[in-house]
């Protein structure tokens, strides 16, 4: 095992496939499911950035709802209360990427501390983890909502080391989001970018420590 004392994972796009909601989107809005799903995720991130910059913080569950309303409106569709709730509930049942459970199991076998750190609020994250096959491997669920500071602010990453009681150099942080990796690197974490979509490195002069296609690359740290 590497000297990193905590393996900290982003949730959305890293452990859980945010686009697995396409199925429910397509069921409720035939021929519009993919477009709604893509815009939903885009606006979800955009609204979190904007609210952080404007000093108008709201929990990620509300940001997610607002982003959904925009995505459906952009597609020229009508969102009923029932359909809105069905889609928000689907976000609590996202699919886990195929390799994730096995990798976390191996990390746990090596006595690693495993945590999730997400912009997601606990009313989204806790039921998502609980219904997944990952619940037995996760030691801590840390939410940016606890400190009302979205990633990639330094204050949000500070919440990780305060919650775990360790130094920033003792963390290996993993995310599929390049901006999140840049933020974590800026803070001083060791980083592993889970580059599932084979995207270029962000041009922020904050490269990841390591880059892997999926979580199986973490086996080198065991």
N, C-alpha and C positions, 0 to 999 in steps of 0.2 A: 504494500500500500504506500502511495506517495505521502509526503509530509503534510499535505492538505488535511485538515482535521474535520472539515465539513464539506459535503457535497450538496450544493444549493442549486435547485432547478427552478427556472421559470416554468409556469404551468402551460399557458396557452401557446400552442404551436411547437412546444418542446416535448412535453409529456402527452398532452391531449391535442387531438386534431380539431382545430376550431371550425374547419370546413366540413366536418361531419354533420353540421346542421343543414347542409344542402338538402339532405333527404327530406327533412321536415319542411324546409322552405319550398321545395318542389311540390310536395304533397299539398300544401296550402295555396301555393301560387304557381300552378302548372306553367311551364316554359319560362318562368322567371326565377326559379330557385337559385341557379348559379349566380346570376347577376345580383340578386338580393344578398346572398351570402357574402359575396366579394365586397360589395359596398358596405354591408353591415360591419365587417371586420375593419375596413379602411376607416370608416367614420368613428368606430369605437376607439381606435388609436388616436385619430385626429382630435376627437373631443377631449380625450384625457390630456393631450398636450395643451390644447387651447385653454382648458379650465385651469391647468397648472399655471400657465403663463398669465392668465387674467386674474388669478387669485380667486377663482370661483369654483372651488373644489366641491365635487359631489361624489358619492361612492360609485364604484365601478358598476354596480348593478344598475344604477340610474343612468350612467353613461351608456351602458349596453342597451338599455331600453330606448333611450333617445336616438342612438345610432340606428337601431332597428326601425324606428318610426321614420327616420329620414330615408333609409334604404328602400322601404316599401313605397314611400311617397315618390321617390325618384323613379321607381319602376312603374309608376302610374297605377298602383294597386291600392285597395282600401284595406286597412288593418283593423279588424274588429278586436274588441277586448279579449275575446276567447282565443283568437289566433295569436295575438300578442303574448298571452300567457303561455300558450303551447310552445311558442318559439323560445321564450325565456326559460321555460322548463327544460327544453332540449339542450340548452347551454349547460345545464347541470348533469347532462348524461352524454357528454362528448366521448367519442371513441379514444381509446389509448393507442398510441402507435405500437406497432407489432412487437418491436424488440424491447420496449421499455420495462415491462414486468420482469423479464429475465435478467436484465442488467441491474435493476434495483435489488433483486434477490441476491445477486452475486456480491454487490456492494455491501449489503446487509450481512452476508456471510463473513465478510472481512471486518465486521464491527464498525463500519462507517456510520457517521451521523448523516442522515439524509433529511433535507428540508426542502420545502417549496417556498419560493418567494415570488409573489405575483402582485400585479396591480389589482387583481380581482379582490373583491370584498369577501368577507367570510361567509356571507349568505349565498355566495356563488361557489366559493372554493370548497367549503367544508362538505356540502352534499355531493359535489363532484368527486372528491377524493373518496368519500365514504362508499359510494356506489361502484367504485372502480376496483380492479384487482390490485391496485397499488397501496391500498389503505394499510396493509400490514407492514409495509416497508417505510412509510413516511413517519419520521419522528416529530417534525414540526411543520406547521402550516403558518407562514408569516405573510401578512397582508400589508401592502402599502397604506391601506385604509386605517391601520392602527395609528399612523402618524400623520395622515392626511397629506401625504407627499407622494406623488406618482413618480415611478421610474421615468427618466433616468436622473432625477435629482440626487445629489450626494446625500441629502437627508434621508432619502428612502433606503439607500444601501446601508447607511449607518444603523438603521433599524434592524438589519440582519445581524450585525455583530453585537448589538446591544441585546437582542433576543437570545442569541446563542451563547453569549458570554465569551467570545473568542476575538482574536485579532483579525484584521482584514487579510493579513498574509496567510491566515489559516483556512481561507475559503477558496474552493474551486467553484466558480459560478458558471452555470450552463444555461444557454438560451438559444432559441432558433432565430431570434430577432437581432439583426446586426446592430440596431440602435441601442438595444439593451446591453449587448456585449460591450459596446463603446462606453456606455455609462458606467458599467461595472469596472471596466479597465481604468477609466478615469478616476474611479474611487480607490483603486488599488487592489482589487481582487485578481486572483488568477482566473483566467476565463477559458472556456471551451465553447466555441461556436458550433452549434448543431445545425449545420448548413444544409437542411433538407432539400432546399430548392436550388442549390448550386449557384448562389448569388455572389457577386463580387463583394470584397471587403469594403465597408464604409470608408469614405475619404475624410476621416476625422483624425488621422494620425494616432489612432488608439486601436491597434490591431489586436486580435485575440491571441491568447497564449497558444492555443491549439485550435484546429478546425477539423471537424468530423462530419461525415455524411449523416450519421445517426448515432445513437447512444452506444453502440457496440465499440466505438473508438475509445470509450472510457476504460476498457479493460486494461489498457496500458498503465492506468493509475492504480491498479489493484496489486 
